[in-house]
Amino acid sequence: MHAMVYFTAKDMTDAARIARHLLGKRLVACANIFPVRSLYRWRGKVVDETEAVAICKTRKTAVRRAIAEAKKVHPYEIPCLVSYDMGPALAAYGRWIDGETRNASKRR
């Protein structure tokens, strides 16, 4: 019924900008943003840099649209935009997510 949308961004400011975009469209109910050190292979080289990660809570039915909207405003060529099913949670928290993302999956 619920899922987490996870994405990385170049810094805390950019992650917040993307999260605000998703919140404004009611595609996510909440975003937690924190700094991370990322190591990855890009174009034949190993990159070691700081980034920001956002974990956003939403309905499963809104995940595809949330990822598509995040991609529209993300500056990376190939951003990390993935989702994970949310396991058992406090029922009241699930209802809160539902209320904050009401009709998000139906909007076009």
ABEGO torsion letter per residue (X at the ends): XBBBBBBBBABAAAAAAAAAAAAAAGABABBBBBBBBBBBBBGGBBBBBBBBBBBBBBBAAAAAAAAAAAAAABABABBBBBBBBBBBBBAAAAAAAAAAABGAAABX
